Amino acid sequence: MHKIYIDKDVVDSSQVTSILSRLKIPAVVVNDAREVYDAISCADDPVQEGKKILFLTRNKGDFIRKCPGTQYYTCCDYNILHIGTFCTMDCSYCIMQAYFHIPVLQYFVNRNDLEAELNNLFAKKSVCRIGTGEFTDSMIWEMWTDLSAFLVPKFSKQSCVVLELKTKTTAIEKLKPLRHNRKTIVAWSLNTTKVIGNEELRTTSLTARLKAAAKCEEWGYPLAFHFDPLIIYDGCEEDYRKVIEQLFSHVSSKNIVWISLGTFRFMPSLKSIIKKRFPDSKIIYGEFITGIDGKMRYFKPLRIELYQKIVSCIRRIAPDVLIYFCMEDDEVWKKSLGFVPSECGGLPRMLDKSAVRHCHLAL
């Protein structure tokens, strides 16, 4: 982190004071976000520059949002806890390079508004899954903020909503002393060592992620894992088999709430960004077609073939673990898992039931 920008409207926030006490680096008060974006946009690589600058501001919209999903593919009906944007890591396939006009590491400090929305959600007394990892990595904020120290005990005091913290880091030590009551799932994005080494810059190794997961299991946290994006390359099936075997050698299948699978897909506008920022990356040169949602996707038979092999490997070791697909249609589900979600009450219902069972939620 090289510099902090502070929105003038939050300069007196206790959250800002706390963060500045942890980060002894220059801070500048600005009138609005445009000043931050202007400072970043003149850099040779605005995306890279945005990872060095922290913008402390107010979330002017809702903290709790529905996952955007799409009407064309099966959605998990997830809820997003929108605590900030962007990431310090640098994955070649990251959609946030194209998603935001000019990416910036942004953290929302209006904690009272966040807490009020959570209280309203908890008051509904209905099962709900929510996570902080849609527009950022859930755990990169641990060095600068008390976010997890606020969220985890907050969720532990109610019985219907489960929080998922999804990460590629090993920044878990602050989770150890927290009272969680199994209402927080700690989740990792997993990939092969080749993909991590070539495409997931400044992330932790596969072994480090799995060791961190084992620690969280030891501390009583339920776990989840996300194989997304799966990348197709020569030898990938064998590499993913090794990842799965490593996974279950570190943690118990009985403590895994769910495992998601999703192959690499991207907006067409991301292709030129990857070419420019990651000229050695080969991931955009696979056999892609334009999906009905406008995103580039691997040719469906290729997706199904890879899914079948990964599902078979997981089922051989952990037959009872819930596996689901992120943004796939019924044909993919039927040919890869042998059923479609509607036969089980729908994907949201499947995930809710697993959360109830593993996280001791009240129906």
Secondary structure, DSSP 8 states (H G I E B T S, - for coil): --EEEEEGGGTT-HHHHHHHHH--S-EEEESSHHHHHHHHHTSSSHHHHHTTEEEEE---S-SEEE----TTS-----EEE--EEB-SSEETT-THHHHSSS--EEEE--HHHHHHHHHHHHHT---EEEES-SSB-TTGGGGT--HHHHHHHHHHT-SSEEEEEEESS---GGGTTS--TT-EEEEEE---HHHHHHHEET---HHHHHHHHHHHHHTT--EEEEEEEE---TTHHHHHHHHHHHHHHHS-GGGEEEEEEEE-EE-HHHHHHHHHH-TT--GGGSSEEE-TTS-EEE-HHHHHHHHHHHHHHHHHH-TTS-EEESS--HHHHHHHHSS-GGGGT-HHHHHHHHHHHHHT---
